[in-house]
Amino acid sequence: MPRWVIEAPEIPRIEGHALMRVVLDGNIIDDVHFIIWEGERFFEKLLVAKHISDAPMLASRICGICYIAHGLGAKYAILNALSGEVIMPNAYDMALCIAGILQSHAIHLCVLSLPDALGVESILDMDKKLQHEVMGLRDKTYEIVARLAGRSVHPTLFHGKYLEHVNYGKIGELAADVKKGFERLLDVFIEHSFEWERSGTIACLDRVLNAKKLILSIANSEKKDAARGNEYNARQGTMNGCYEESKYNANNVNIIDAMEYGNAYSMREVYGRKRWRVMERSTLVGPMARVLLCTKSAMKEYGLSLGSTKVWDINIARCVESIHYSGVLIDLIDDLSSKSLEGKRFMHEIDSLISSKDRARPKHDTGEGICLSEAPRGVLVYHFAISDDRISWARIITPTAVNAEDIENTLKANMVGEKYDPNSVKEAMKAIRCYDPCLSCAVHAIRTSIGYK
């Protein structure tokens, strides 16, 4: 039988550019490849020799959506290097981190995946009233970031510049509205049925920002449900960004010290792009991993048991997490608004470690620091070596560079051996969108001599 190769060069409604390659043996699908084809960006090399005060803002430019996660990841890697310890994040940075997660989830759920739930091609084909409602939700998450940090895109991420000018009462009102908006979205996503399944490891951190532990479950590598029988209440759950190991629910859980992450991660090149595994396994990071591993209960309020094998449940987990983190943000804002101006300034004294003007200097200007944090799409790793206040070496491991292999394995598991049908390509694109891949993040540094094969 003749062999054919069919390429879908444009996968709509994802962040960046990727293609899917389907190999046919006659009319039967023999293989599937998920290929990131965005241009190389070399961000790790671009950071080398830069002053530490510039690094967080430069790192935030890796992504136009997860800029807060990248900026804070770089910031805390530097703080850890210069202080010689793992710095606990202050309440303001935690609020920024969570606001960034809500902002990213709103973009994905409202604009990129919602058309799949409704069975339409794009948001432009949706009911006008619903369009207005979901775009209003997205805009409110942008306004929260703007009110916290001065602007909604690439804000100032350190020095507490805007603390004394923040209207915390208005942010609390916005967060309450956002929570209701995500609850309505959850109802829409629950109604949709998409039968594709995934298998593999899931991983998340024990803390949202500057974590100490990497939690890895291999339970669903055998298509077991890591959360079966447990309950999660999205409004009253325990997922607050700082967990205890006794709360981890999955079977076969490995707890890895974040400072030893290098022993768990392994990299390989696929079509000239980096892919990362955790303990040599294809791994899912992001909302589903966080909901399944770090919560004690499983959405009884909604009558759901969130299985770890359904690809569509990644979107449901994203909704649930957004509802929960909206409530966490409200609590953080209440805490921040109750502090005096002096207290707010004191919270940011730690930032003097990376400030270059009129601040106390640290004991050391040389060191090595690692920050593991939860970006919207999953575990984000920043690892810097610093010499004389400048970055001398950098490694950045992004969530999409971890999820890419899981995406491809999901495509293979659900397509290989099946008869080719153009509708199967549409279903594959729907599955890819569930992961919310950010391809620009995934190509920060790679060799250019390797082409497609």
VENRALIN-V878655 format. One record per backbone hydrogen bond with DSSP energy under -0.5 kcal/mol. CO is the residue of the C=O (numbers start at 1). NH is the residue of the N-H. If there is no record, write none. Layout:
# VENRALIN-V878655
co->CO nh->NH
co->CO nh->NH
This chain:
# VENRALIN-V878655
co->2 nh->26
co->4 nh->24
co->6 nh->22
co->7 nh->9
co->8 nh->20
co->10 nh->12
co->14 nh->16
co->15 nh->439
co->17 nh->37
co->17 nh->38
co->18 nh->11
co->19 nh->35
co->20 nh->8
co->20 nh->22
co->21 nh->23
co->21 nh->33
co->22 nh->6
co->22 nh->24
co->23 nh->30
co->23 nh->31
co->24 nh->4
co->24 nh->26
co->25 nh->27
co->25 nh->28
co->27 nh->420
co->28 nh->25
co->29 nh->417
co->31 nh->23
co->33 nh->21
co->33 nh->35
co->35 nh->19
co->35 nh->37
co->42 nh->46
co->43 nh->47
co->44 nh->48
co->45 nh->48
co->47 nh->50
co->50 nh->391
co->51 nh->54
co->51 nh->55
co->52 nh->56
co->54 nh->58
co->55 nh->59
co->56 nh->60
co->57 nh->61
co->58 nh->61
co->59 nh->62
co->60 nh->63
co->66 nh->70
co->67 nh->71
co->68 nh->72
co->69 nh->73
co->70 nh->74
co->71 nh->75
co->72 nh->76
co->73 nh->77
co->74 nh->78
co->75 nh->79
co->76 nh->80
co->77 nh->81
co->78 nh->82
co->79 nh->83
co->80 nh->84
co->82 nh->364
co->85 nh->87
co->90 nh->94
co->91 nh->95
co->92 nh->96
co->93 nh->97
co->94 nh->98
co->95 nh->99
co->96 nh->100
co->97 nh->101
co->98 nh->102
co->99 nh->103
co->100 nh->104
co->101 nh->105
co->102 nh->106
co->103 nh->107
co->104 nh->108
co->105 nh->109
co->106 nh->110
co->107 nh->111
co->107 nh->112
co->108 nh->112
co->108 nh->113
co->108 nh->114
co->109 nh->114
co->113 nh->116
co->113 nh->117
co->114 nh->118
co->115 nh->119
co->115 nh->120
co->122 nh->125
co->123 nh->126
co->127 nh->131
co->128 nh->132
co->129 nh->133
co->130 nh->134
co->131 nh->135
co->132 nh->136
co->133 nh->137
co->134 nh->138
co->135 nh->139
co->136 nh->140
co->137 nh->141
co->138 nh->142
co->139 nh->143
co->140 nh->144
co->141 nh->145
co->142 nh->146
co->143 nh->147
co->144 nh->148
co->145 nh->149
co->146 nh->150
co->149 nh->156
co->158 nh->161
co->160 nh->163
co->162 nh->165
co->162 nh->166
co->163 nh->166
co->166 nh->168
co->167 nh->171
co->168 nh->172
co->169 nh->173
co->170 nh->174
co->171 nh->175
co->172 nh->176
co->173 nh->177
co->174 nh->178
co->175 nh->179
co->176 nh->180
co->177 nh->181
co->178 nh->182
co->179 nh->183
co->180 nh->184
co->181 nh->185
co->182 nh->186
co->183 nh->187
co->184 nh->188
co->185 nh->189
co->186 nh->190
co->187 nh->191
co->188 nh->192
co->189 nh->192
co->194 nh->312
co->196 nh->311
co->201 nh->284
co->202 nh->217
co->203 nh->286
co->204 nh->215
co->206 nh->243
co->208 nh->374
co->212 nh->258
co->213 nh->206
co->213 nh->215
co->214 nh->216
co->214 nh->256
co->215 nh->204
co->216 nh->254
co->217 nh->202
co->218 nh->221
co->219 nh->222
co->219 nh->224
co->220 nh->200
co->220 nh->223
co->224 nh->226
co->225 nh->228
co->227 nh->230
co->232 nh->234
co->232 nh->299
co->233 nh->237
co->238 nh->240
co->241 nh->208
co->244 nh->247
co->245 nh->248
co->251 nh->219
co->252 nh->218
co->254 nh->216
co->254 nh->256
co->256 nh->214
co->257 nh->260
co->258 nh->261
co->260 nh->263
co->261 nh->264
co->261 nh->265
co->264 nh->279
co->264 nh->280
co->266 nh->277
co->268 nh->275
co->270 nh->273
co->273 nh->270
co->275 nh->268
co->277 nh->266
co->277 nh->279
co->278 nh->281
co->281 nh->278
co->282 nh->201
co->283 nh->285
co->284 nh->203
co->286 nh->290
co->287 nh->291
co->288 nh->292
co->289 nh->293
co->290 nh->294
co->293 nh->249
co->296 nh->231
co->297 nh->232
co->299 nh->302
co->299 nh->304
co->300 nh->303
co->305 nh->307
co->309 nh->198
co->309 nh->311
co->310 nh->313
co->311 nh->314
co->312 nh->315
co->312 nh->316
co->313 nh->317
co->314 nh->318
co->315 nh->319
co->316 nh->320
co->317 nh->321
co->318 nh->322
co->319 nh->323
co->320 nh->324
co->321 nh->325
co->322 nh->326
co->323 nh->327
co->324 nh->328
co->325 nh->329
co->326 nh->330
co->327 nh->331
co->328 nh->332
co->329 nh->333
co->330 nh->334
co->331 nh->335
co->332 nh->336
co->333 nh->337
co->334 nh->338
co->336 nh->339
co->340 nh->344
co->341 nh->345
co->342 nh->346
co->343 nh->347
co->344 nh->348
co->345 nh->348
co->346 nh->349
co->348 nh->351
co->349 nh->352
co->350 nh->353
co->351 nh->354
co->351 nh->355
co->365 nh->389
co->367 nh->386
co->369 nh->384
co->371 nh->373
co->371 nh->382
co->372 nh->211
co->373 nh->375
co->373 nh->380
co->375 nh->378
co->378 nh->375
co->380 nh->373
co->381 nh->397
co->382 nh->371
co->383 nh->395
co->384 nh->369
co->385 nh->392
co->385 nh->393
co->386 nh->367
co->387 nh->390
co->389 nh->52
co->390 nh->387
co->391 nh->49
co->393 nh->385
co->395 nh->383
co->396 nh->398
co->397 nh->381
co->398 nh->402
co->399 nh->402
co->399 nh->403
co->400 nh->404
co->401 nh->276
co->402 nh->283
co->402 nh->405
co->402 nh->406
co->403 nh->407
co->404 nh->408
co->405 nh->409
co->406 nh->410
co->407 nh->411
co->408 nh->412
co->409 nh->413
co->410 nh->414
co->411 nh->415
co->412 nh->415
co->412 nh->416
co->415 nh->418
co->418 nh->29
co->421 nh->424
co->421 nh->425
co->422 nh->426
co->423 nh->427
co->424 nh->428
co->425 nh->429
co->426 nh->430
co->427 nh->431
co->428 nh->432
co->429 nh->433
co->430 nh->434
co->431 nh->435
co->432 nh->435
co->432 nh->437
co->433 nh->436
co->437 nh->15
co->437 nh->439
co->438 nh->442
co->440 nh->443
co->441 nh->444
co->443 nh->41
co->443 nh->42
co->444 nh->43
co->449 nh->451
